[in-house]
Amino acid sequence: MGAARKYPDELRDRAIRLVLDVVKDQEASVTAACRKVGAELGINADTLRGWAKQAQVDRGVRPGTTSADAARIRVLERENAELRRVNAILRTASAFFAAELDHR
């Protein structure tokens, strides 16, 4: 389970929207927009910059792994690890029973 979120989702969404609007309207950099909006909303500029960049990736504006893809990858990695554990258990059990049959 992840850590508790410091900022509500509504504030996060609003802040991202404001940053992206500033970037689009004033042709400012994401970092400059984050400093401006972060100061107004009381959010650390680096935190806001990370949110804004991920929002751009999710919208297809910036290259990278989308949030949905990252979540799917995490699920698949967990499933893969579980299957590896199960295979190891089955290999061990198979070796145990094969040794038992050899003794007879």
C-alpha positions in Angstrom: 0.0 0.0 0.0 1.3 3.4 -0.9 2.0 6.4 1.4 -0.8 8.7 2.2 -1.1 11.7 -0.1 -0.2 15.1 1.2 -2.3 16.9 -1.3 -6.0 16.1 -2.2 -6.6 15.0 -5.8 -8.7 18.1 -6.6 -5.8 20.4 -5.6 -3.4 18.3 -7.6 -5.6 18.4 -10.7 -6.2 22.1 -10.4 -2.5 22.8 -10.0 -1.5 20.7 -13.0 -4.2 22.5 -15.1 -2.9 25.9 -14.0 0.7 25.0 -14.8 -0.2 23.6 -18.2 -2.3 26.7 -19.0 0.6 29.0 -18.0 3.0 27.0 -20.2 0.6 27.2 -23.1 -0.6 30.8 -22.7 2.7 32.5 -21.8 5.0 30.1 -23.6 6.9 29.7 -20.3 9.0 26.7 -19.3 7.3 24.0 -17.1 9.8 24.9 -14.4 9.0 28.6 -14.4 5.3 27.9 -14.5 5.7 25.5 -11.5 7.5 28.1 -9.5 4.8 30.6 -10.1 1.8 28.3 -9.5 3.5 26.5 -6.7 4.1 29.7 -4.8 0.4 30.7 -5.2 -0.9 27.3 -4.1 1.7 26.5 -1.5 3.0 23.4 -3.3 6.7 22.7 -3.7 7.8 23.6 -7.3 9.7 20.4 -7.8 6.7 18.3 -6.7 4.4 20.3 -9.1 7.0 19.9 -11.9 6.9 16.1 -11.6 3.1 16.1 -11.7 3.0 18.4 -14.7 5.6 16.4 -16.6 3.7 13.1 -15.9 0.5 14.8 -17.0 2.2 15.7 -20.3 3.3 12.1 -20.7 -0.2 10.8 -20.0 -1.6 13.2 -22.6 1.0 12.2 -25.2 2.7 15.6 -25.4 5.9 14.3 -23.9 7.6 11.0 -24.5 7.7 8.5 -21.6 5.8 5.8 -19.8 2.2 6.8 -19.0 0.7 6.2 -15.6 -1.6 3.5 -16.9 1.4 1.7 -18.5 3.4 2.0 -15.3 0.6 0.5 -13.3 0.2 -2.4 -15.7 3.9 -3.0 -15.6 3.8 -3.1 -11.8 1.0 -5.7 -11.9 2.8 -7.8 -14.4 6.0 -7.7 -12.4 4.2 -8.8 -9.3 2.5 -11.6 -11.2 5.8 -12.7 -12.7 7.5 -12.8 -9.3 4.7 -14.9 -7.9 4.9 -17.3 -10.9 8.7 -17.7 -10.3 8.1 -18.5 -6.7 5.5 -21.1 -7.6 7.8 -22.7 -10.2 10.6 -22.9 -7.6 8.2 -24.7 -5.2 7.1 -27.1 -7.9 10.7 -27.8 -8.9 11.6 -28.6 -5.3 8.6 -30.8 -4.8 9.3 -32.6 -8.1 12.9 -33.3 -7.1 11.7 -34.5 -3.6 9.2 -37.0 -5.1 11.6 -38.1 -7.8 14.1 -38.9 -5.1 11.4 -40.9 -3.1 10.6 -42.9 -6.2 14.3 -43.7 -6.8 14.7 -45.2 -3.3 12.0 -47.9 -4.1 
